[in-house]
Amino acid sequence: MRGTVIHAPRDIRFESLDDPKILHPTDAIIRTAVTCVCGSDLWPYRGAEPIGEPHPMGHEYVGFVEEIGSEVTSVRPGQFVVGSFATSDNTCANCENGFQSNCLHREFMSTCQADYVRIPNAQGTLVATDEVPGEEVWPGLLAVSDVMGTGWWAADAAEVKPGSTVVVVGDGAVGLCAVIAAKEMGAERIIAMSRHEPRQQLAREFGATDVVTERGDEGVARIRDLTGGIGADSVLECVGTPQAMQQALHSARPGGNVGFVGVPHDVAVDGQELFFSHVGLRGGPAPVRRYLPDLIDRVLDGRIEPGKVFDLTLPLDQVAEGYRAMDERRAIKSLLKP
């Protein structure tokens, strides 16, 4: 088969790789329908994370089941399935508590920008649709496997409630999907922080009521102006940089909550400052599997359209251009078709 391999910063290659095989009775093999480049893939691409030896890339996927291990009974060959970037048995204590992304048998997916993918823990990870959905909804279902599920987790972790005021820090795919989540959870006011007009337009389409272009202290001051000097009930941090985290914490009202889902890079939180702020802080890898059945239904019913975050579609063999376009902010998110 063919798949994406990163060799060094900004060195993405599409190469011949060994076909994946069933290694454990809990595995499945899927044929990729569509996959994509994630914003978090840009951290090693930009050299912000060590690469080490050349290795495959990609953790978002939907596809068709080709083969299953002997212990997999929840899906069968031929079915269209959606999974999560973090696999889970869906039976351990952490899974039963709703934190499948901290499953005791968790494996993070990392080979999905390819023609075929091995899915560990397939029994608990994959969710099949009742029938093969039309290709027009494949992008939305692909978004559910990570960015939509992660945006939903940001809103859930920040305890978004009907009638509340929400701030979304970050206008990438996760931040835009977090706007969808806040809207679906009943937020009355959703303030998107964005400097990029196309992303602002999409945020408004998804439900944002206000847009703030300022960042840092100026951005916090603007949020205070918009909220009567108090701050927002819920803030969704979808970036992972020190500035974004500080902006999120300072934008929340006393007693408010911050959900942080951007993978932290050099982020440090001052304990005394957090203590006296009365702000709640929760985050981590999104428990996408918890939300999959509901989010799949919302996409198939047309209630949400997170697939709109894919504003560039390329053949999988042009994956390097997909990385370049996102790195240069010419695209929000690159969809890749085998």
Helices and strands as residue ranges (DSSP letters): E 2-8, E 11-16, E 28-36, G 39-41, H 42-45, E 55-56, E 61-68, E 80-82, H 93-96, G 100-102, E 116-119, H 122-125, E 127-128, G 135-137, H 138-144, H 147-157, E 165-169, H 173-184, E 189-193, H 197-206, E 210-212, H 216-226, E 232-237, H 242-251, E 252-260, H 271-277, E 280-283, H 288-300, G 306-309, E 312-315, G 316-318, H 319-327, E 334-337
